[in-house]
Amino acid sequence: MTSFPYQLYLVISEADCKGKNMIGVAGQAIKGGVDLIQLREKNATAIQFTIKALQLKELADQYQVPLIINDNLLVAQDVNAAGIHVGNNDLAPVQIRQQWNKPNKIIGYSIEYVEQLQNEQTKAADYLGISPVFGTSTKTDTVTEWGLEGIRTIRSLTGKPLVAIGNMQLNNVREVIKAGADCIAVVSAICSADNPEKAAYHLKNELLK
């Protein structure tokens, strides 16, 4: 995969939806402009994760929105997801390429240190997750809070598509894109919104300006 045509990336889990129906939230978000979805279920069993992934993939397929699975290659393979996203402590992108030998599958890789840009895992990935750009309560296990300067630095060192995540809000996404990100990933700004469709719509419009 050479191009990355996505701009608004929803990272979703049952817990992030705060009691609302996750599939319903995802459907509203897609109608509002989300064009890529990642299912992140850190505490679900493999069976629970697979069931949720199948439900979400059925919805995503209706709208031709790719579904990415967070950190679980077996689930990604079982549901024939569009791809997988991993971090430093997960199965490495090089191993994923070997075990999931389908060149059209998307692999995302989270960057926590600038030095990672030189490693073989980065080369094997299709896009890089810059996480977090700004501090956030949904991601507490991170090493570096990148900020806008961090995005500029990474952009100067790699031509890979950059997906920015971490407290992405209506009032900061333009600055993040200007700093060099290709795509914005959101959790709370859509999942916790009273109206996920409207929240996604406003974010997408801000990105299209």
C-alpha positions in Angstrom: 0.0 0.0 0.0 1.6 3.3 -1.0 -1.1 5.9 -0.5 -3.1 6.6 2.6 -6.4 8.2 1.6 -7.9 8.4 5.1 -8.3 11.5 7.2 -10.6 10.7 10.1 -9.8 7.5 12.0 -12.1 6.3 14.8 -10.6 4.2 17.5 -13.5 2.5 19.3 -14.2 0.1 22.2 -17.2 -0.9 24.2 -15.9 0.9 27.2 -15.2 4.2 25.3 -18.9 4.3 24.3 -19.9 4.9 27.9 -22.9 2.6 27.8 -24.1 3.6 24.3 -24.4 0.8 21.7 -20.9 0.5 20.1 -22.2 -0.5 16.7 -24.7 2.4 16.8 -21.9 4.9 17.7 -19.7 3.5 14.9 -22.6 3.8 12.4 -23.3 7.4 13.3 -19.5 8.2 13.1 -19.3 6.8 9.6 -22.3 8.8 8.5 -20.5 11.9 9.9 -17.3 11.3 8.0 -15.1 8.7 9.7 -13.3 6.8 6.9 -11.2 4.3 8.9 -12.1 2.4 12.1 -10.0 0.5 14.6 -11.5 -1.8 17.2 -9.5 -1.8 20.4 -10.6 -4.3 23.0 -7.8 -4.7 25.5 -9.9 -6.6 28.1 -12.1 -8.8 26.0 -11.7 -12.5 25.6 -10.7 -13.7 22.1 -14.3 -14.9 21.5 -15.8 -11.6 22.7 -13.3 -9.6 20.6 -14.1 -11.7 17.5 -17.9 -11.3 17.9 -17.5 -7.5 18.3 -15.1 -7.4 15.3 -17.6 -9.4 13.1 -20.4 -7.0 14.0 -18.3 -4.0 13.4 -16.9 -5.4 10.1 -20.5 -6.1 8.8 -21.3 -2.4 9.4 -18.0 -1.1 8.0 -18.3 -3.2 4.9 -21.8 -1.7 4.2 -20.1 1.7 4.0 -16.8 0.4 2.5 -14.9 1.7 5.5 -11.8 -0.4 6.3 -11.7 -2.1 9.8 -8.4 -2.3 11.6 -7.9 -4.6 14.6 -5.8 -3.5 17.5 -3.0 -5.9 18.6 -4.7 -9.2 17.8 -3.6 -11.0 14.7 -5.8 -14.0 15.2 -8.9 -11.8 15.4 -7.8 -9.8 12.4 -7.3 -13.0 10.4 -10.6 -14.6 11.6 -12.7 -11.6 10.5 -10.6 -10.8 7.4 -10.1 -7.3 8.6 -8.4 -4.7 6.4 -5.4 -4.6 8.7 -3.9 -4.5 12.2 -2.4 -1.8 14.5 0.4 -2.7 16.9 2.7 -1.0 19.4 6.2 -1.6 20.8 5.1 -4.4 23.1 2.9 -6.3 20.5 3.6 -8.7 17.7 6.1 -6.9 15.4 5.1 -5.7 11.9 7.8 -7.9 10.3 6.4 -11.0 12.0 2.9 -10.0 11.0 3.9 -9.7 7.4 5.3 -13.2 7.6 2.3 -14.7 9.4 -0.4 -12.8 7.4 1.1 -13.1 3.9 -1.4 -10.8 2.2 0.3 -7.7 0.7 -3.0 -5.7 0.6 -3.4 -5.8 4.4 -2.7 -2.5 6.3 -0.2 -2.6 9.2 -0.1 0.4 11.5 2.8 0.8 14.0 2.9 3.2 17.0 6.0 5.3 17.4 7.2 6.1 20.9 10.8 7.0 20.2 12.4 8.9 17.2 14.9 6.0 17.0 12.1 3.7 15.9 12.0 5.4 12.6 15.2 3.6 11.6 14.1 0.1 12.5 12.9 -2.7 10.2 9.4 -2.6 11.9 8.8 0.9 10.6 9.8 -0.2 7.1 7.3 -3.0 7.3 4.5 -0.8 8.4 2.1 1.1 6.1 1.4 4.0 8.5 2.8 5.2 11.7 0.7 6.1 14.8 2.1 9.1 16.6 0.7 8.6 20.1 -0.1 10.6 22.1 0.3 14.0 20.5 -1.3 15.5 23.5 -1.9 13.8 26.9 -5.1 11.8 27.2 -6.9 9.7 29.8 -7.6 6.9 27.3 -3.9 6.2 26.7 -1.9 6.1 29.9 0.9 3.6 29.0 2.8 5.9 26.7 6.4 7.1 26.8 6.5 10.3 24.9 3.9 13.1 24.6 4.9 14.3 21.1 3.2 17.7 20.7 3.3 19.6 17.4 7.1 19.8 17.4 7.3 16.0 17.7 5.1 15.6 14.6 7.2 18.1 12.7 10.3 16.2 13.6 8.9 12.8 12.6 7.6 14.3 9.4 11.1 15.5 8.5 12.5 12.0 9.0 10.0 9.8 7.2 7.7 9.7 4.2 5.4 7.2 5.8 1.8 8.3 6.4 1.4 9.7 10.0 -1.8 9.2 12.0 -1.9 11.5 15.0 -3.8 10.3 18.2 -4.1 11.7 21.7 -6.6 14.3 22.8 -7.6 15.3 19.2 -10.3 18.0 19.4 -12.0 20.4 17.1 -9.8 23.2 18.2 -6.4 21.5 17.6 -6.8 19.1 14.6 -5.9 21.8 12.0 -2.6 22.5 13.7 -1.8 18.8 13.9 -2.4 18.4 10.1 -0.3 21.6 9.4 2.5 20.1 11.5 2.7 17.2 9.1 0.1 14.5 10.1 -1.9 12.9 7.3 -4.8 11.7 9.4 -6.4 12.3 12.8 -7.4 9.4 15.1 -10.0 10.1 17.7 -11.6 8.2 20.6 -13.4 10.4 23.2 -14.2 13.3 20.8 -16.6 11.0 19.0 -17.3 8.0 21.3 -18.2 10.2 24.3 -20.1 12.8 22.2 -23.9 13.2 22.7 -24.2 13.1 18.9 -21.4 11.0 17.4 -22.5 11.8 13.8 -22.4 15.6 14.4 -19.0 15.3 16.2 -17.5 13.4 13.3 -19.0 15.8 10.8 -17.5 18.8 12.4 -14.1 17.2 12.8 -14.1 16.1 9.2 -15.1 19.5 8.0 -12.2 21.0 10.0 -9.8 18.6 8.3 -11.1 19.5 4.9 -10.6 23.2 5.3 
